[in-house]
Amino acid sequence: MPPAESARKTAAIPEAKPQRWQQRKAAMTREVILDAATDCLVEDGYAALTTVEVINRAGVSRGAMHHHFANRSELLAALIDHVLHKRLERFLSEYLSTIEDSDPARAIEVATDVHWHSVQTPEYAAYLELLMAARTDAELQAILVPATNAFEREWMSEMEKALPQWMGAPKEMLLANDLAASLHLGLLINRPYFADKERRRAVRDKLVDLVKEVYRTAKP
């Protein structure tokens, strides 16, 4: 190798680490901003979600905010993606770790329990705030609807991988997912009025029965 070329390659090596650190730092700052926006939604609702409030909560400069999100629309788009995928990651992590230590025959019980846990997370609460606000906010609705539709396809794709026992029965798996999503949302919203834990438990047990019945029709 010519000395000049060798020198150039050697000189390039120290630059790699600072560049990777800058990328990592930027990713960390972006995460801090999105987590602050999530907290803002959960604690104070959509009306309080302003770039100024998020900047204050995140403890970043206005320049750092604008570096990652040029305007509120960009922040909203990233926030929707953030809360949806964070919930997916939590679900997969908890389900896979729990099923590893459980009887495989209890997969449906485990999956429905973990799904119930997933709707009690801050990211799901933030998503519900966005969902309700989108009813009367055309700009938000235009961002939220396609993002949610795309995410649902991704969610089902990941469920097929995590729950291979449903392989070959996509319609039935979608029905089981819709039953869990609809019933758990109802329980979550009505939890202040369903104060009796046994009452809520009975509804969740009935959901497991329904999902098992759907599974039986799919897997004779």
C-alpha positions in Angstrom: 0.0 0.0 0.0 1.4 3.4 -0.9 2.5 5.5 2.1 0.1 8.3 1.2 -2.9 6.0 1.0 -1.9 4.3 4.2 -1.7 7.7 5.9 -5.1 8.7 4.7 -6.7 5.5 6.0 -5.0 5.9 9.3 -6.1 9.5 9.6 -9.7 8.5 8.9 -9.9 6.0 11.8 -10.1 8.4 14.7 -12.9 10.3 13.0 -15.2 7.3 13.1 -15.7 7.3 16.9 -16.7 11.0 17.1 -19.1 10.6 14.2 -20.8 7.6 15.8 -21.0 9.4 19.1 -22.6 12.4 17.4 -25.2 10.1 15.8 -25.9 8.4 19.1 -26.2 11.7 20.9 -28.6 13.0 18.3 -30.7 9.8 18.7 -30.7 10.2 22.4 -31.8 13.8 22.2 -34.6 12.9 19.8 -35.7 10.2 22.3 -35.7 12.7 25.1 -37.9 15.1 23.2 -40.4 12.4 22.2 -40.6 11.0 25.8 -41.2 14.6 27.0 -44.0 15.0 24.4 -45.5 11.7 25.6 -45.4 12.9 29.2 -47.0 16.2 28.2 -49.9 14.3 26.5 -50.5 11.9 29.4 -50.3 14.6 32.2 -51.9 17.6 30.6 -53.7 16.5 27.4 -53.4 17.4 23.7 -54.2 21.1 24.2 -51.0 21.5 26.3 -48.8 19.9 23.7 -46.8 22.8 22.4 -43.2 22.9 21.2 -42.4 25.4 24.0 -43.8 23.0 26.6 -42.0 20.0 25.2 -38.7 22.0 25.1 -39.1 22.9 28.7 -39.9 19.3 29.8 -37.1 17.9 27.7 -34.6 20.4 28.9 -33.3 21.0 25.4 -32.7 24.2 23.4 -35.0 25.6 20.8 -32.3 24.9 18.2 -32.1 21.3 19.2 -35.9 21.0 18.9 -35.8 22.5 15.4 -32.9 20.4 14.4 -35.0 17.3 14.9 -38.5 18.7 14.2 -38.8 21.7 12.0 -42.5 22.3 13.0 -45.3 20.9 15.1 -46.5 18.7 12.3 -43.2 16.9 12.2 -43.2 16.5 15.9 -46.7 15.0 15.8 -45.8 12.6 13.1 -42.7 11.4 15.0 -44.7 11.2 18.3 -47.4 9.0 16.8 -44.7 6.6 15.4 -42.9 6.8 18.8 -45.8 5.8 21.0 -47.2 3.1 18.7 -43.8 1.4 18.3 -42.9 1.7 21.9 -46.1 -0.1 22.8 -45.3 -2.8 20.3 -41.8 -3.2 21.7 -43.1 -3.5 25.2 -45.7 -6.1 24.2 -43.2 -8.3 22.3 -40.6 -8.1 25.1 -43.1 -8.9 27.9 -44.9 -11.7 25.9 -41.7 -13.4 24.8 -40.1 -13.3 28.2 -43.3 -14.5 29.9 -44.1 -17.3 27.5 -40.6 -18.6 27.8 -41.3 -19.5 31.4 -44.9 -20.6 30.9 -46.6 -23.7 29.6 -47.0 -23.3 25.8 -50.6 -24.4 26.2 -51.3 -21.1 28.1 -50.1 -18.9 25.2 -53.6 -17.4 24.7 -53.9 -16.5 28.4 -50.4 -15.0 28.4 -51.0 -13.0 25.2 -54.3 -11.6 26.4 -52.8 -10.7 29.8 -49.8 -9.0 28.2 -52.2 -7.1 25.8 -54.1 -5.8 28.8 -50.9 -4.6 30.3 -50.0 -2.9 27.0 -53.1 -0.7 27.1 -52.2 0.6 30.6 -48.9 2.1 29.5 -48.1 5.8 29.1 -47.6 5.4 25.4 -51.1 4.0 25.0 -52.5 6.8 27.1 -50.7 9.2 24.9 -52.1 7.5 21.8 -55.7 7.8 23.2 -55.2 11.5 23.7 -54.2 11.9 20.1 -57.1 9.7 18.9 -59.6 11.8 20.8 -58.1 15.1 19.6 -58.1 13.9 16.0 -61.9 13.9 16.1 -61.9 17.7 15.8 -58.4 18.4 14.5 -58.2 17.9 10.8 -54.4 18.3 10.7 -53.9 15.7 13.3 -56.4 13.3 11.8 -54.6 13.5 8.4 -51.4 12.4 10.1 -52.9 9.9 12.6 -55.1 7.8 10.4 -52.6 6.7 7.8 -50.0 6.2 10.5 -52.3 4.0 12.5 -53.4 2.0 9.5 -49.7 1.3 8.6 -48.9 0.4 12.1 -51.8 -2.1 12.4 -50.3 -4.0 9.4 -46.9 -4.0 11.1 -48.5 -5.0 14.5 -50.3 -8.0 12.8 -47.1 -9.0 11.0 -45.2 -9.1 14.3 -48.0 -11.0 16.0 -47.7 -13.7 13.3 -44.1 -14.1 14.2 -44.6 -14.0 18.0 -47.7 -16.3 17.9 -46.8 -19.0 15.3 -49.7 -21.2 16.5 -52.0 -18.9 14.5 -50.1 -19.5 11.3 -52.5 -20.2 8.4 -55.4 -18.4 10.1 -54.9 -14.7 9.4 -58.6 -13.8 9.5 -59.2 -15.6 12.8 -56.0 -14.0 14.2 -57.2 -10.6 13.2 -60.6 -11.3 14.8 -58.9 -12.4 18.1 -56.8 -9.2 18.0 -59.9 -7.0 17.4 -61.8 -8.7 20.2 -58.9 -8.0 22.6 -58.3 -4.5 21.4 -62.0 -3.5 21.6 -62.7 -5.2 25.0 -59.6 -3.9 26.7 -60.2 -0.4 25.5 -63.7 -0.5 26.9 -62.4 -1.8 30.2 -59.7 0.8 30.3 -62.1 3.7 29.7 -64.7 2.3 32.1 -62.2 1.3 34.8 -63.2 4.2 37.1 -66.8 2.9 37.0 -65.9 -0.8 37.2 -64.3 -0.4 40.7 -64.7 -4.1 41.5 -61.6 -5.9 40.4 -63.4 -9.2 40.2 -65.9 -7.7 37.8 -63.1 -6.6 35.5 -61.4 -10.0 35.9 -64.6 -11.8 34.9 -64.7 -9.8 31.7 -61.1 -10.6 30.9 -61.6 -14.3 31.6 -64.6 -14.2 29.2 -62.3 -12.6 26.6 -59.9 -15.6 26.9 -62.8 -18.0 26.4 -63.8 -16.1 23.2 -60.3 -16.0 21.8 -59.9 -19.7 22.5 -63.2 -20.4 20.6 -61.9 -18.3 17.7 -58.7 -20.4 17.8 -60.6 -23.7 17.8 -62.6 -22.7 14.7 -59.3 -21.8 13.0 -57.5 -25.0 14.1 -59.9 -28.0 14.0 
